Amino acid sequence: MSTGVRRPPAVPSVGSVQRGYPSPPIRRPSRGRGAGPVRGSDRDRPARLRLALALPGALLATALALDAAAGSLTMPRALLWTGLAAALFAVLLPPRITAGGGRLAVRTLLRTRRVRIDHLVGARLVGGTDRRLVLRDDAGGRVEVDAAAVAESPFLRHELDAGARRSHTAGLLADPSAVCGPAAAADTAQARALFRASGLE
């Protein structure tokens, strides 16, 4: 005689699962709405940005103070000094370099340039003291970045190194040494500095 109470379905034992019962699906954690590729930028840009602000600001303050002390400060002269300070800031403003999702972007006041770092067809170092890394992709994109800014950022080094190696493996980039060589040298230098600071060297 049934009591009207429903029994829960039986859970297969470990032995029954091994004999061919399907295992329950595994639900992986969601990345969340709006989650995208990990992105990073050159970490020393804030210091260079502060310098780009400090020098024009000091020039403007000094010029206005000297004009005021000499009694020659007028509105046209104040506007002139302000314009010169703004022009100096535009020259000194460092570009913003970001990487992520297989792309590298260089943003300045006037434009943004991008390349696919996993579709590179050209990579070379130019310049002497101020070395620049010139990158080109198979879609015609071209960027020129400060090699020192890349060397100082582990994230940018890793992204560029991985992208150059993928491009080389795909047969697009004949010589990745312009990217991979400096990246390896910077990693080695940082490792030695860490060992030296830890007293291991």
C-alpha positions, 0 to 999 in steps of 0.5 A: 500500500502506497503512503503517497511519499515520493522517494528521491531518485537514487544516486548512482554509486561510484561503481555504477558510474564506472560501469557506464553511467554518465557522470554529472556535468561540470559547471565551470564558473562564469567570468561574469558580465562584461568580462573581457581579455586581461589588459595592462599598460606601461606601469611607469607612465604615471611618473612620466606624466607627472614630469610632463606636467611639472616642467610646463607648470614650473615654466609658466609659474616662473614666467608669470612671477618674473613678469609680475615682478618687473611690472610687465604682466599683461593679459596678452603676455599671460596668454602667451606664456600659457600657450607656450606651457601647453605646447611644451606639455603636448610635446612631453606627454608620453603616449599611453601603451596598452596591450591585451586580447592579442592587440597593442594600442598606442594612444597620443593626443591626436590619434590611436594606433593599433596592431595585432601582436599575434599577426605581426609581419615586421618587428625591428628596433630603430634609433641609438640612445632613444630606441624605438620598437616598430611593429607591423601586422598583416592588416597594415597596422603599424605602431612605434613604441618606446623600447624602454617603456616596454622593457620596464613593464613585465606585462607588456614584455610578456604580451609582446613576446608571446605574440611575436612567438605566435606570429613566428610559429604561424610563418608571418614573422621571419625574425622575432628577435627584436621583440624576444631578445630584449624581453629575455634580457630584461627578464634576466636583469630583473631576476638578477636584481631580485636575487641580489636584493635577496642575498642569493647572488 
